[in-house]
């Protein structure tokens, strides 16, 4: 990255898991690729008592465990020389003044700064207030960007309150609300597949598409996150952010440019067009479920009704998508770890072929986001030496085959680079956050009223039978796909 000013990357909560597992490995790999500023420094800030050397050793242990790339000791030493640590509290004005002085002593008269909030969400406003009070957010001597990790509130009211609090000290252009899902190459490839290929976009509408399925399945249970997860549940953890982000990319209109403002405007338009559910509609369009034995997990309340699985039918009320259902599902302890988008096209309107059955298998486009990243297109072909028998065949693309197994970088790597270059395209805007919560809140209220029964499912299954019944109401079923590469 070419920049004459030094760049300071200040990580609040630097002794935590995210810094060790994701942030520092991603920054290190950017350094290896010469994509950081010629003068940069990573400043860890937290309550833990670390010397610089202890901080570096702590991060190196994480690198050995979590890095997905090969590196040399020389490369690490070059990067590690730019890692420093400042012990301090998140509520102490004097500690923040000390941090400001520490940064100015290294930067000199001017410098750019990234402030990364790797702390519990309740601390964000306090940190931002203290940065404002100690004159660390003004941009007279370089840009200032603040990165906020999800969750962005726990409902619409709290999201609005959080936005109001941080807007007192920051302009919206300085705020980077990070959702690591948008940093995944395969998620970004949704836009590339649609808008760089003329074969898809003309068909991308209600005239040709029967329905859309989006699945984000996890193979593990709540593990060590039990106490946290029991207060959150699958809707807050996955739907309000990850799944609605994918919906917006699949359903958005072509932006006038790839500029952040144009792109995010189109995403908000999609979310605004989604039909908000009334309380009476929730039991008909959603399923909430919990895997058996969840209540026996560590940190879980004995009578907990927190859902670990949800299926939701969304309706987008606009010209392109009217009448095309979007089925979303996500859950823990499912059969396999899988994230995918399935576009199922309509059946041919008339069967021309003699001896054909009463229907043909519909064409299907599958966008595999993980783990076997790629795209698959299913279409019908005639079986040789038959009159008119057809069989589904598959055209496929795999990232690993075309670009190599190590081609896909960590999502945080792309997002951290975008923050430093000032590209907010893959970050969530305030109105986008609030619009998404406006869709999730009615479902949460209906579920909390206990008017919709809680279903249960076996760990290792694909979820409860009620999820199958949700699609069966409209004579559909969750698509199965056998074309993935083993």
C-alpha positions in Angstrom: 0.0 0.0 0.0 1.5 3.3 -1.1 1.0 6.0 1.5 3.3 8.7 2.8 1.7 8.8 6.2 2.3 6.2 8.9 -0.7 3.9 9.7 -1.5 2.9 13.3 -3.9 -0.1 13.8 -5.1 0.1 17.3 -6.9 -3.1 18.5 -9.1 -2.7 21.6 -9.4 -6.1 23.3 -6.1 -7.2 21.8 -5.6 -10.1 24.3 -8.8 -11.8 23.0 -9.5 -14.7 20.7 -10.4 -12.6 17.6 -7.1 -10.8 17.6 -5.1 -14.0 18.0 -7.2 -16.1 15.6 -8.1 -13.7 12.8 -6.8 -10.2 13.0 -3.1 -10.6 13.4 -2.8 -13.6 11.0 -4.6 -11.5 8.4 -2.4 -8.4 9.0 0.7 -10.6 8.9 -0.3 -12.1 5.6 -1.0 -8.6 4.2 2.5 -7.6 5.3 4.0 -10.7 3.6 2.3 -9.6 0.4 3.6 -6.0 0.8 0.0 -4.6 1.0 0.4 -2.6 4.2 1.8 0.9 4.4 5.6 1.3 4.4 5.3 2.6 7.9 2.7 0.7 10.0 2.3 -0.3 13.6 -0.2 -2.6 15.3 -1.0 -1.3 18.8 -2.7 -3.8 21.2 -4.8 -2.2 24.0 -6.4 -4.1 26.8 -6.6 -4.8 30.5 -4.1 -7.8 30.4 -0.6 -7.0 31.6 1.7 -7.7 28.6 5.1 -6.4 27.7 5.7 -5.9 24.0 7.6 -9.2 23.9 4.9 -11.1 25.8 2.3 -9.7 23.4 4.3 -10.8 20.4 4.8 -14.3 21.9 1.1 -14.6 22.6 0.2 -13.7 19.0 2.9 -16.1 17.6 1.3 -19.0 19.4 -2.0 -18.1 17.7 -0.3 -17.9 14.4 1.1 -21.4 14.7 -2.3 -22.7 15.4 -4.6 -20.7 13.1 -2.5 -19.4 10.1 -3.5 -21.1 6.8 -0.3 -20.1 5.0 3.4 -20.9 5.1 5.8 -18.3 6.4 9.5 -17.9 7.4 10.9 -16.9 10.7 12.4 -13.8 9.0 9.0 -12.7 7.8 7.5 -13.0 11.2 10.4 -11.1 12.9 10.0 -8.3 10.3 6.2 -8.1 11.1 6.6 -8.6 14.8 8.9 -5.6 15.2 5.8 -3.5 14.4 3.7 -5.1 17.2 3.4 -3.1 20.5 1.1 -3.2 23.5 -0.5 -0.6 25.8 -2.2 -1.7 28.9 -5.2 0.4 29.9 -8.8 0.4 31.0 -11.8 1.1 28.8 -13.3 3.6 31.2 -10.3 5.7 32.2 -9.8 9.1 30.6 -6.2 9.2 31.7 -5.4 5.9 30.0 -6.8 7.2 26.8 -4.8 10.4 27.0 -1.7 8.2 27.5 -2.7 6.2 24.4 -3.1 9.4 22.4 0.4 10.6 23.5 1.9 7.2 22.7 0.5 7.3 19.1 1.6 10.9 18.5 5.1 10.2 19.7 5.5 7.5 17.0 3.5 9.3 14.2 5.1 12.7 14.5 3.0 15.6 13.2 0.6 13.4 11.1 -0.6 9.9 10.8 -3.6 7.7 9.8 -5.4 5.5 12.3 -7.7 2.4 12.4 -9.4 1.8 15.7 -10.7 -1.8 15.9 -13.3 -2.6 18.5 -12.6 -6.3 19.3 -14.5 -6.0 22.6 -18.0 -6.8 23.9 -20.5 -4.5 22.1 -21.6 -2.8 25.3 -18.1 -1.2 25.5 -18.1 0.4 22.0 -19.9 3.7 22.9 -17.7 4.3 25.9 -14.4 3.7 23.9 -15.6 6.0 21.2 -16.6 8.7 23.7 -13.2 8.6 25.3 -11.5 8.7 21.9 -13.5 11.8 21.2 -12.8 13.4 24.5 -9.0 12.9 24.0 -9.2 14.4 20.5 -8.2 11.2 18.7 -11.0 11.2 16.1 -10.4 14.5 14.4 -9.0 14.2 10.8 -6.9 17.4 10.7 -3.7 15.3 10.6 -4.8 12.1 8.9 -7.8 9.9 8.5 -9.5 8.1 11.4 -11.6 5.0 10.8 -13.4 3.0 13.5 -14.2 -0.7 13.0 -17.2 -2.2 14.9 -17.7 -6.0 15.1 -21.2 -7.4 15.1 -23.7 -7.7 16.7 -24.9 -4.2 15.9 -27.5 -4.1 18.6 -29.8 -6.9 19.7 -33.0 -5.4 18.2 -34.1 -2.3 16.3 -34.3 -0.1 19.3 -30.8 -1.0 20.5 -29.4 -0.7 17.0 -30.8 2.8 16.7 -29.5 3.8 20.1 -26.0 2.5 19.2 -26.0 4.4 15.9 -27.1 7.6 17.7 -24.3 7.2 20.3 -21.5 6.7 17.8 -22.7 9.4 15.4 -22.2 11.9 18.2 -18.4 11.4 17.8 -18.1 10.0 14.2 -19.3 10.7 10.7 -20.9 7.7 9.0 -18.0 7.6 6.5 -15.6 6.9 9.4 -17.6 3.9 10.6 -16.8 0.4 9.3 -19.3 -2.1 10.6 -17.7 -5.4 9.8 -19.5 -8.7 8.9 -16.8 -11.1 8.0 -19.2 -13.0 5.7 -19.0 -10.2 3.2 -15.2 -10.6 3.1 -15.5 -14.1 1.7 -14.4 -14.4 -1.9 -17.3 -16.7 -2.7 -19.8 -14.2 -1.3 -18.3 -11.4 -3.4 -18.4 -13.8 -6.4 -22.3 -13.6 -6.2 -22.0 -10.1 -7.7 -19.3 -11.2 -10.2 -21.4 -14.1 -11.4 -24.5 -11.9 -11.9 -23.0 -8.7 -13.4 -19.9 -10.0 -15.3 -21.8 -12.7 -17.1 -24.6 -11.9 -19.5 -25.9 -15.5 -19.5 -27.3 -15.2 -16.0 -28.7 -11.7 -15.5 -31.5 -11.9 -18.2 -32.9 -14.9 -16.3 -32.5 -13.4 -12.8 -36.2 -12.6 -12.2 -39.7 -13.9 -11.5 -40.2 -15.0 -15.1 -37.6 -17.7 -14.9 -36.8 -18.4 -11.3 -39.2 -20.5 -9.2 -37.6 -19.9 -5.8 -34.3 -19.2 -4.0 -32.8 -21.2 -1.1 -30.1 -19.9 1.2 -28.6 -22.4 3.7 -25.9 -21.7 6.3 -25.5 -24.9 8.2 -23.1 -25.6 11.1 -22.0 -29.1 12.1 -21.1 -28.2 15.7 -23.3 -27.2 18.7 -22.8 -24.2 20.9 -19.5 -25.5 22.3 -17.9 -23.0 24.7 -20.4 -20.2 23.7 -23.3 -21.6 25.6 -24.0 -18.7 28.0 -23.6 -16.1 25.2 -25.6 -18.1 22.6 -28.5 -18.7 25.0 -29.1 -15.0 25.1 -28.9 -14.6 21.4 -30.3 -17.5 19.4 -30.0 -18.3 15.7 -32.0 -15.3 14.4 -29.8 -12.7 16.0 -26.6 -14.7 15.4 -27.1 -15.6 11.8 -30.2 -14.2 10.1 -30.0 -10.5 10.9 -26.5 -10.2 9.5 -25.1 -13.1 7.4 -28.3 -14.4 5.7 -29.9 -11.0 5.0 -26.6 -9.8 3.6 -26.6 -12.8 1.1 -30.2 -12.1 0.2 -29.4 -8.5 -0.6 -26.5 -9.5 -2.9 -28.6 -12.2 -4.7 -31.7 -9.9 -5.1 -30.2 -6.4 -5.6 -30.5 -4.4 -8.9 -27.3 -3.6 -10.8 -25.6 -0.6 -9.1 -24.6 2.3 -11.4 -21.0 1.6 -10.3 -19.0 -0.5 -7.8 -18.7 2.6 -5.6 -19.5 1.9 -1.9 -22.5 4.3 -1.9 -24.1 3.0 -5.1 -23.6 -0.7 -4.0 -25.0 -0.1 -0.5 -27.9 1.9 -1.8 -29.1 -1.1 -3.8 -28.7 -3.4 -0.9 -30.9 -1.2 1.3 -33.5 -1.1 -1.5 -33.8 -4.9 -1.4 -34.1 -5.0 2.4 -36.7 -2.2 2.3 -38.7 -4.2 -0.3 -38.9 -7.4 1.9 -42.4 -7.8 3.2 -42.3 -7.3 7.0 -44.3 -10.1 8.7 -47.3 -9.4 10.9 -47.5 -11.5 14.1 -50.2 -13.7 12.6 -48.0 -14.5 9.6 -45.0 -15.6 11.6 -46.2 -19.1 12.5 -47.0 -19.6 8.8 -43.7 -18.4 7.4 -41.1 -19.4 10.0 -39.9 -22.4 11.9 -38.0 -22.2 15.2 -36.3 -25.3 16.6 -33.8 -26.5 19.1 -31.5 -29.5 18.9 -32.2 -32.2 21.4 -29.9 -32.1 24.4 -29.2 -28.4 23.9 -30.5 -27.7 27.5 -27.9 -30.0 28.8 -25.0 -28.0 27.3 -22.8 -25.9 29.7 -24.1 -22.5 30.4 -27.7 -23.2 29.1 -30.8 -22.5 31.2 -32.6 -25.8 32.0 -35.9 -24.6 30.5 -34.4 -22.5 27.6 -36.5 -22.0 24.5 -33.6 -20.3 22.6 -33.8 -21.6 19.0 -30.7 -23.2 17.5 -32.3 -23.6 14.1 -34.6 -21.4 12.1 -36.3 -21.5 8.6 -37.9 -18.4 7.2 -39.8 -17.7 4.1 -39.3 -14.1 2.8 -41.2 -12.3 0.1 -39.7 -9.4 -1.8 -42.3 -7.0 -3.0 -40.8 -5.5 -6.1 -41.0 -5.8 -9.9 -38.1 -8.3 -10.2 -39.0 -10.7 -7.4 -42.8 -10.5 -6.9 -44.1 -14.1 -6.3 -40.6 -15.7 -5.9 -40.2 -17.0 -2.4 -36.8 -16.8 -0.7 -36.3 -19.7 1.8 -33.6 -19.2 4.4 -32.4 -21.7 6.9 -29.6 -21.9 9.4 -28.8 -24.0 12.4 -26.3 -25.7 14.7 -25.6 -29.4 14.9 -26.8 -30.1 11.4 -25.6 -32.9 9.1 -22.7 -31.0 7.6 -21.0 -27.6 7.6 -22.3 -25.9 4.5 -23.1 -22.5 3.1 -24.8 -22.3 -0.3 -27.3 -20.4 -2.5 -29.6 -22.4 -4.7 -31.4 -20.7 -7.6 -34.1 -23.1 -8.8 -35.5 -22.2 -12.2 -39.0 -22.9 -13.3 -40.0 -26.1 -15.2 -40.6 -25.8 -19.0 -44.1 -24.6 -19.6 -44.8 -27.4 -22.1 -43.4 -31.0 -22.5 -42.5 -31.6 -26.1 -40.9 -35.0 -25.8 -42.8 -38.3 -26.3 -42.8 -40.8 -23.4 -41.6 -38.1 -21.0 -42.8 -38.1 -17.5 -45.3 -35.5 -16.4 -42.5 -33.1 -15.5 -38.8 -32.4 -16.0 -36.3 -31.8 -13.3 -35.8 -28.0 -13.1 -32.6 -26.4 -13.9 -30.6 -25.3 -10.9 -27.7 -22.9 -10.2 -25.8 -23.6 -7.0 -23.4 -21.1 -5.5 -21.2 -22.9 -3.0 -19.8 -20.4 -0.5 -18.1 -23.0 1.7 -16.6 -25.5 2.1 -16.2 -26.7 -1.5 -16.2 -23.2 -3.0 -17.5 -22.9 -6.5 -20.5 -22.9 -8.8 -22.6 -25.7 -10.3 -25.2 -25.6 -13.0 -27.6 -28.5 -13.4 -29.4 -28.9 -16.7 -31.1 -31.7 -18.6 -29.5 -33.9 -21.3 -30.8 -36.7 -23.5 -29.7 -40.2 -22.5 -28.0 -41.8 -25.5 -29.8 -44.6 -27.3 -33.2 -43.7 -25.9 -36.2 -42.0 -27.5 -36.6 -39.1 -25.1 -35.2 -40.1 -21.7 -33.4 -37.2 -20.0 -31.0 -37.1 -17.1 -29.7 -34.2 -15.0 -26.0 -33.4 -15.7 -23.7 -30.9 -14.0 -21.3 -28.2 -15.2 -19.1 -27.2 -12.3 -16.4 -24.7 -11.3 -14.2 -25.2 -8.2 -11.9 -22.5 -6.9 -9.3 -25.1 -5.8 -9.1 -26.5 -9.4 -8.9 -23.2 -11.2 -6.9 -21.1 -8.8 -5.2 -23.5 -6.4 -6.1 -24.7 -2.9 -4.5 -21.7 -1.2 -6.0 -19.1 -3.5 -8.8 -17.9 -1.2 -7.6 -15.5 1.5 -9.1 -15.2 4.9 -12.1 -12.9 4.8 -10.6 -10.6 7.4 -7.6 -10.1 5.2 -9.7 -8.5 2.4 -11.8 -6.4 4.9 -8.8 -5.0 6.8 -7.2 -4.0 3.5 -10.4 -2.3 2.4 -10.5 -0.4 5.7 -7.0 1.0 5.1 -7.7 1.9 1.5 -11.1 3.5 2.5 -13.3 1.2 0.5 -16.6 0.7 2.5 -18.3 -1.4 -0.2 -18.3 -4.6 2.0 -19.3 -2.9 5.2 -22.7 -2.3 6.6 -24.2 1.2 6.7 -26.4 2.5 9.6 -29.7 2.4 7.6 -28.9 -1.1 6.4 -28.5 -2.3 10.0 -31.8 -0.7 11.1 -33.7 -2.0 8.1 -32.5 -5.5 8.7 -33.5 -5.3 12.4 -36.9 -4.0 11.3 -37.5 -7.4 9.5 -36.2 -9.6 12.3 -37.9 -7.8 15.2 -41.5 -8.9 14.4 -40.4 -12.5 14.3 -38.6 -12.2 17.6 -41.6 -10.7 19.2 -43.9 -13.4 17.9 -41.5 -16.1 19.1 -41.1 -14.5 22.5 -44.8 -14.5 23.0 -44.6 -18.3 22.9 -47.6 -18.5 20.4 -45.4 -20.6 18.1 -44.4 -24.0 19.4 -40.7 -24.8 19.6 -39.8 -27.8 17.4 -36.9 -30.2 18.2 -34.5 -32.0 15.9 -31.9 -34.7 16.2 -28.3 -33.6 16.2 -26.7 -34.5 12.9 -29.9 -34.2 10.9 -31.0 -31.5 8.5 -33.4 -30.0 11.0 -37.0 -30.5 12.1 -39.8 -31.9 10.0 -41.6 -28.6 10.4 -39.0 -27.0 8.1 -39.9 -29.5 5.4 -43.6 -28.8 6.0 -42.9 -25.0 5.5 -42.0 -25.7 1.9 -44.5 -28.4 1.4 -47.3 -25.8 1.9 -46.4 -24.5 -1.5 -45.6 -27.9 -3.0 -41.8 -27.4 -2.8 -39.1 -29.1 -0.9 -35.5 -28.3 0.1 -33.3 -29.0 -2.8 -30.8 -31.9 -2.6 -27.6 -31.7 -4.6 -25.3 -34.6 -5.4 -23.1 -32.7 -7.8 -20.6 -31.4 -5.2 -17.1 -32.6 -5.5 -16.0 -35.1 -2.9 
